[in-house]
Amino acid sequence: MKTTISIFLFAINCFLFSSCKEEIKKTKFDYNHKANELIQQLITEEDCNCILEIPKEDIVKIELLENPALNSEKDYIKKLSLKNKKELDSIIKISEDFELDENYIKSKNIKLIKRDSTFRILSKDITFNTKTCRKGVLYIIKPIFNKSFDLAIINYGHSGICCDVGRKVFVYKNNKWKRK
C-alpha cells in the first residue's frame, strides 16, 4: 500500500513539474514572438537600413547602469500593472533568451551591426553613415511586457541622436502596436 501511494505521489509531482516547464517554454515563446512582432513593426516604421545588435541586458538593467540613482523598477511595476518586484523579475527573466528574427532582417536587406565591431567599422569607413547606412542606424533595447503581452515598454531610436526621449510605451490593439 505504501509503495502504491509513493508511486502515485511521484507521478503527480512529475506531472506538476513537467507542466511548469511547458508553461515556461510557452511564455518564452510568447515573449520572443511578441518582441519580434513589435521590433519588426518599429523597423518598418522607422525605415532604416542598419540596426545595431540588440544587447543581452534588459531595459531595467541598462537604465540602472546608465543612472544608478534612478529607481526605475517602481515605475515599471506601476506601468505594467504588476504587484511587486518579484513579478517584475519574472517578466524580465523570460526575456533572457530573446532571439531577434534575423530572417526578417535579411529579407528587408537591413544590415545587422554587431556591437563589438561598431568602433572598428566607424574608424575604417568614414562614409559608413552616408553610404552603408544612409537611412541611419537604429538601436533597440529589447522590450518588457505586462503579463498578458498587450502592453510593452521599449527603448529605441536612431543612434547618434542626442536628447532621445528614452522609453516608449506601446499597446497592442487591432493586431498592431500603437504608441500610448
Contacts in CASP RR format, 6 or more apart in sequence:
PFRMAT RR
TARGET T0000
AUTHOR 0000-0000-0000
METHOD contacts of the structure
MODEL  1
MKTTISIFLFAINCFLFSSCKEEIKKTKFDYNHKANELIQQLITEEDCNC
ILEIPKEDIVKIELLENPALNSEKDYIKKLSLKNKKELDSIIKISEDFEL
DENYIKSKNIKLIKRDSTFRILSKDITFNTKTCRKGVLYIIKPIFNKSFD
LAIINYGHSGICCDVGRKVFVYKNNKWKRK
24 94 0 8 1.000
27 94 0 8 1.000
28 94 0 8 1.000
28 97 0 8 1.000
30 149 0 8 1.000
31 94 0 8 1.000
31 95 0 8 1.000
31 98 0 8 1.000
31 145 0 8 1.000
31 149 0 8 1.000
32 97 0 8 1.000
32 98 0 8 1.000
32 99 0 8 1.000
34 143 0 8 1.000
34 145 0 8 1.000
34 149 0 8 1.000
34 152 0 8 1.000
34 172 0 8 1.000
35 95 0 8 1.000
35 98 0 8 1.000
35 142 0 8 1.000
35 143 0 8 1.000
35 145 0 8 1.000
35 152 0 8 1.000
36 100 0 8 1.000
36 101 0 8 1.000
36 104 0 8 1.000
37 177 0 8 1.000
38 143 0 8 1.000
38 152 0 8 1.000
38 154 0 8 1.000
38 170 0 8 1.000
38 177 0 8 1.000
39 54 0 8 1.000
39 100 0 8 1.000
39 101 0 8 1.000
39 140 0 8 1.000
39 143 0 8 1.000
39 154 0 8 1.000
40 101 0 8 1.000
40 104 0 8 1.000
41 176 0 8 1.000
41 177 0 8 1.000
42 138 0 8 1.000
42 140 0 8 1.000
42 154 0 8 1.000
42 156 0 8 1.000
42 177 0 8 1.000
43 51 0 8 1.000
43 104 0 8 1.000
43 105 0 8 1.000
43 108 0 8 1.000
43 110 0 8 1.000
43 138 0 8 1.000
44 108 0 8 1.000
46 138 0 8 1.000
46 156 0 8 1.000
46 157 0 8 1.000
46 158 0 8 1.000
47 135 0 8 1.000
48 110 0 8 1.000
48 133 0 8 1.000
48 135 0 8 1.000
48 136 0 8 1.000
48 137 0 8 1.000
48 138 0 8 1.000
48 158 0 8 1.000
49 109 0 8 1.000
49 110 0 8 1.000
49 111 0 8 1.000
49 133 0 8 1.000
49 134 0 8 1.000
49 135 0 8 1.000
49 136 0 8 1.000
50 110 0 8 1.000
50 111 0 8 1.000
50 112 0 8 1.000
50 113 0 8 1.000
50 132 0 8 1.000
50 133 0 8 1.000
50 135 0 8 1.000
50 136 0 8 1.000
50 137 0 8 1.000
50 138 0 8 1.000
51 105 0 8 1.000
51 110 0 8 1.000
51 111 0 8 1.000
51 112 0 8 1.000
51 113 0 8 1.000
51 137 0 8 1.000
51 138 0 8 1.000
51 139 0 8 1.000
51 140 0 8 1.000
52 113 0 8 1.000
52 115 0 8 1.000
52 118 0 8 1.000
52 137 0 8 1.000
52 138 0 8 1.000
52 139 0 8 1.000
52 140 0 8 1.000
52 159 0 8 1.000
53 112 0 8 1.000
53 113 0 8 1.000
53 114 0 8 1.000
53 115 0 8 1.000
54 98 0 8 1.000
54 100 0 8 1.000
54 140 0 8 1.000
54 141 0 8 1.000
54 142 0 8 1.000
55 62 0 8 1.000
55 115 0 8 1.000
55 141 0 8 1.000
55 142 0 8 1.000
56 96 0 8 1.000
57 65 0 8 1.000
57 141 0 8 1.000
58 92 0 8 1.000
58 95 0 8 1.000
58 96 0 8 1.000
58 141 0 8 1.000
58 142 0 8 1.000
58 144 0 8 1.000
59 141 0 8 1.000
59 142 0 8 1.000
59 143 0 8 1.000
59 144 0 8 1.000
59 153 0 8 1.000
59 154 0 8 1.000
59 155 0 8 1.000
59 167 0 8 1.000
60 72 0 8 1.000
60 73 0 8 1.000
60 76 0 8 1.000
60 88 0 8 1.000
60 92 0 8 1.000
60 144 0 8 1.000
61 92 0 8 1.000
62 141 0 8 1.000
62 155 0 8 1.000
63 70 0 8 1.000
63 72 0 8 1.000
63 167 0 8 1.000
64 70 0 8 1.000
64 72 0 8 1.000
73 85 0 8 1.000
73 88 0 8 1.000
76 82 0 8 1.000
76 88 0 8 1.000
76 144 0 8 1.000
76 153 0 8 1.000
77 83 0 8 1.000
77 84 0 8 1.000
77 85 0 8 1.000
77 87 0 8 1.000
77 88 0 8 1.000
79 151 0 8 1.000
79 153 0 8 1.000
79 169 0 8 1.000
80 88 0 8 1.000
80 91 0 8 1.000
80 144 0 8 1.000
80 145 0 8 1.000
80 146 0 8 1.000
80 147 0 8 1.000
80 151 0 8 1.000
80 153 0 8 1.000
81 146 0 8 1.000
81 151 0 8 1.000
82 88 0 8 1.000
82 91 0 8 1.000
82 146 0 8 1.000
82 147 0 8 1.000
87 147 0 8 1.000
91 144 0 8 1.000
91 145 0 8 1.000
91 146 0 8 1.000
91 147 0 8 1.000
92 144 0 8 1.000
95 142 0 8 1.000
95 143 0 8 1.000
95 144 0 8 1.000
98 142 0 8 1.000
100 112 0 8 1.000
102 112 0 8 1.000
105 112 0 8 1.000
111 132 0 8 1.000
111 133 0 8 1.000
113 121 0 8 1.000
113 133 0 8 1.000
113 137 0 8 1.000
121 128 0 8 1.000
122 128 0 8 1.000
125 131 0 8 1.000
125 132 0 8 1.000
129 136 0 8 1.000
129 137 0 8 1.000
136 158 0 8 1.000
136 159 0 8 1.000
137 158 0 8 1.000
137 159 0 8 1.000
137 160 0 8 1.000
138 156 0 8 1.000
138 157 0 8 1.000
138 158 0 8 1.000
138 159 0 8 1.000
139 156 0 8 1.000
139 157 0 8 1.000
139 158 0 8 1.000
139 159 0 8 1.000
140 154 0 8 1.000
140 155 0 8 1.000
140 156 0 8 1.000
140 157 0 8 1.000
141 154 0 8 1.000
141 155 0 8 1.000
141 156 0 8 1.000
142 154 0 8 1.000
143 152 0 8 1.000
143 153 0 8 1.000
143 154 0 8 1.000
143 170 0 8 1.000
144 152 0 8 1.000
144 153 0 8 1.000
144 154 0 8 1.000
145 151 0 8 1.000
145 152 0 8 1.000
145 153 0 8 1.000
146 152 0 8 1.000
149 172 0 8 1.000
150 171 0 8 1.000
150 172 0 8 1.000
150 173 0 8 1.000
151 169 0 8 1.000
151 170 0 8 1.000
151 171 0 8 1.000
151 172 0 8 1.000
151 180 0 8 1.000
152 169 0 8 1.000
152 170 0 8 1.000
152 172 0 8 1.000
152 177 0 8 1.000
153 167 0 8 1.000
153 168 0 8 1.000
153 169 0 8 1.000
153 170 0 8 1.000
154 167 0 8 1.000
154 168 0 8 1.000
154 170 0 8 1.000
155 166 0 8 1.000
155 167 0 8 1.000
155 168 0 8 1.000
156 168 0 8 1.000
157 164 0 8 1.000
168 179 0 8 1.000
169 179 0 8 1.000
169 180 0 8 1.000
170 177 0 8 1.000
170 178 0 8 1.000
170 179 0 8 1.000
170 180 0 8 1.000
171 177 0 8 1.000
171 178 0 8 1.000
171 180 0 8 1.000
172 178 0 8 1.000
END
